[in-house]
Amino acid sequence: MSAPESTTEKAVPGYPTTTASSSNGEDIAVDESTSDDEPKYVSGLRLWAIMCIIFLATLVAALDLGIVATAIPGITSDFHSLDDIGWYSGTIFITVGAASPLIGKLYKYFSGRWVYLGNVITFLIGSLIAAPAPNSVALIIGRAIQGIGVAGVLGGSVLMITYIAEPKLRPMMIGVWTGVLMLSTVLGPLVGGAFTTNVSWRWCFWINLPIGGLIIVMVLLFFHMPKHIKPTPATWKVILKHLDLPGFVVLLVSVVLFTQAMQWGGQTKSWSDGSVIATLVMWIVLTIAFVGIEWFQGEYAMIPLRNLKPRLFWTNALYGWFVNLADFQALFYLPIYFQSIQEQSAITSGVNTIPFVALFALGSLTSGFIVSKTGHLQPMQLASGLLATAGAALLYTMDVNSDKGRYIGPQILLGFGIGLGNQIPMTAYQFFSTPENVQENTGIMLMTNGMSGAFFVTAASCIFTNRMLQTVLSLRPDMDRQTILQTGASEIYAVFHGADLAAVRQAYMVGIKDVFAFSIAGAACTAVLPLIIPRKKLPGHEKKEVDAEEAETSL
């Protein structure tokens, strides 16, 4: 097969086919798609069979993003590895972020059915490694492989809906898919807590295998692409160029180096240690090298820099980056607070995070409904930032003696606030991207979500462990540093007693409060960014307003 080495692409069916310049000269999509030869989309029972596959795969993949939140204390207790908290939760985000743009291009050049199936299998391989992991390193490797599969399943699900559903059904389909994604967020910590308390945290990964096997069978039986969806013809040379493997490798290594430096610094090694300094320097060098590679690669770049030139896109990418800073710290450190400070079981701590994740889901549904009716995005982002900042600030006021009212109220505000704005950047990218950029931009947004998780979860782990160690050793200088690090959050009541236990609890609270302060910073950024995000209405809503005005005039 062959194709000219060009960035010219056919429009994605159902997406706008023309562009227009906004008042500031930026190209945005205009919904003027017309075609004499309508594509033949999937319909009837087959459509819903495929959607069920997509929903089930999304449920399983998204569960694993947060399922370890309530399992981490149990994992650290088994492996005596409190200093690896950042790896358990952050590794999957590293590979989701790094792999998303690359996998998006695989969907372009190969059959969507087989790429989707391959990503499900990759996810299951990661689960098979993580479930029986004999040590912390094996678990982290399994989580990394899972992340590649998750990137392909979640990114592929959005593209598959675009491919198989006719345009008038897509908003409903994507809305239901988003609901499944939110449900997974709600269920993740609960499922992780239930397994950790009643069986073992390992079942967080074993459970994926039978469900994944069912998904594979269903994909083979029902998952066939419509005839109008065909891979873009290209030589292997062109495909390899577009995958931008040098950029992928450099980005992945740079984030791993950052994570390693955060795990060493102030915990197992001093911040002034040569290896820590060298690792941070190499992270900076490789990050600069990655930007250089992307600039040099041009149209073949994993992240085409030209796509981020319009203010609408780079501001929304930043918004997505910082909203995750506010989100992930609450998701991962509330269970640690409940288990270490409140002495709750894993499943009880999962139940007590329901206000946060449930209001997050409610906020997302509320935002989706309002945006679909009004077409306005930026006001929802501003409301989201203000509510999230208030919620994060209240979360910071919690202490070792906080009652339910003190930790439920902040979760409601923070969860609902983040939910209002969390999906807005992806909505903006989907509706305002030109046809030739929509797949690349989807990959960029998924990468932003994954990488923000990788950086912020790792940084939060570093903040928590450093501040906790500093505090406990200042209160009880005779306590052993390694014993503190090797004792899991759910184990402290069995290992420490009396004054030592009181010091450890107080130190945990100091570390957790500093993580929540980090969350406040992210929420505050999401309150400021909407002031510079262009205020544009979704394509099609302007026409509805004009029609309504004309109707009123004619009365």
C-alpha positions, 0 to 999 in steps of 0.5 A: 500500500502507498500514499503520498507523505502528506497531512491531507486527510479525508473528513471524518463522516459527520464532522464539519467539512469547512472552516472559518476564521474567528475574529482573532484569526483562528481557524475553527470548525463550522457545521456545514457538512453536506454529502450526496452519498450518505455513509451507511452507519450501523443501526438497530440491534447491531448498533446496540450490541456494539455500544454494549461492548464499548460500554463494558470495555469502558467500565472495566478500563476506567475502573482501573484508573481509580480502583487502587485508590482504596487498595493502596494502603493494603498494597503498601502494607503487603509490600512494605513500600509506602514510598512507592505510592506514587508509582502504584497510582501514577504509572497507569497515568504515565502510559495512558498519557504517553500512548494516547496520541500514538494509539490514536494514529494506529486507529487511523492506519489500521482496522478499528476493530483489530486495534480495539481488540489489541488494546483490550488484550494489552490491558488484560496482559497488564492485569495478569502481571499485576494480579499475582505480582510478588513484589512492588516492581512487578505490580508497577510493570503490570500497571504500566502495561494496563495503561497502554490498553486503557489509552487505546480502549478509552480513546478508541471508544470515542472514535468508535462511536463517531464511526458507527453512529449516525450524527443525530444519535452521537450526542445521546451515545456519547452522553451515555458513554460519559455516564458509564465513565462517571459510573466507573469513577464512582465504582472504582474506589468502592470495588477496590475497597470491597476487594481489599477488605473482604478478599485481597487487593489482588482481585482488583486485577483478577476480576478483569480477566473473565470480563475481558474474555467476554469483551474479546468474544463480543468484539469478534462476533459483533464488532465490524466497521461500517464500509465507509470507515477504511484505514488510511492507505500508507506505506509502513515508512509513512506510518512509522513516521506518523507514529513519532516513536522518538517523541514517544520514547523521549516523553515516556523516559522523561516522565519516568525520570521525574517520577523516580526523582520524586520517589527518591527525593527526601525519602530514600535519598537526600534532595542534595544526593547526586543521583537525585540531582542528575535525574532531575537534570536529565528530566529537564533535558529530555523535556526540552528535547521532546519539545525540540523533536515535536517542532522538528517532526512537524506534520509527523509529530505526536503532538503537532504544535500547530494544532495548539496555536489557537487560543481556544485549544491551548487554554482548554488544554491548560484547564484540563491539566489543572482540573486534574490536579484538583481532582486526583489529590482528593480521589487518592488521599481521601481514602488514606485520610479515612484509613490512617486518621479515622482508622476505617476499613478499606471498604468503609473509606470507599463508602465515605468517598461517595459524596465526592465521586457521586457529586462529580458524576452529577456535576458532569451530567448537569454540565452536559445538559446545560451545554447541550441547551445553551451551547456555552462552555466558558461560563460552566468552566468559571462556575466549576473553578469557583466551586472547586476552589471553595471545596478544596479550601474546606477540605484543607480545614479537616483535622484528626478529629473531624466529624462527618459534617467536616469531611462530607460538605467539602467533598460535595462542593469539590466533587460537583465543582470539578464535575461541572468543568471536567469534560468541557475541554474535550467537548471544545476539542471535539466541536471546534476541531477541523475535520483533518485535526479531530483525531489528533486533537482527541489524542492531545486531550487524552494525553493531557489528562493522562500526563497531568495525572502522572505528574500531579499524583507523583508530585503529591506522593512526594509532598505527602511522604516528605512532610509526613517524615519531617513531622514525625521525626521532629516529634519523635526523633528516636523513631526509625525512618525505614519503619515509618516508610515501610509501614502501610497507611492501614497498618499504623495502628498495629505497628505503632502505639502510644506517643509514637502512634499519636505522632504518626497520626499527626504527621499523616495529617500534616502530609495530607493537608499539604496535598490538599493545599496542592489541590487548592492551587489546581482549583484556583487555576481553573477559576482564573483560566476561564477569564482568558478562554475564548467565549464561543458557542458550540456550532449550530446554537447560533443558528438556533438563536437566529431562527428563534429571533426570526420566529418572534419577529414574524409574530 
